């Protein structure tokens, strides 16, 4: 993968992470305004998502400095981390909209 492709892929992932951050912030706002009876559930979900967010960011940082040899393997891990975070955020939003 050449540098332009790598930069393009990193920009795409950074954009996805930014979109996920917006959704996560929406959930945080719901926690702040939720009734005490569901607040603990919201807080647990947000804490789990923050952990996934940190993991995705760590993968992204490793990709930025990866050699050509390590790029492919790290790319898979980063994609999986972001997909996991996306799925978790979407599930949490659906759960708490009920």
Beta strands, then each sheet from edge to edge (+ up, - down):
end
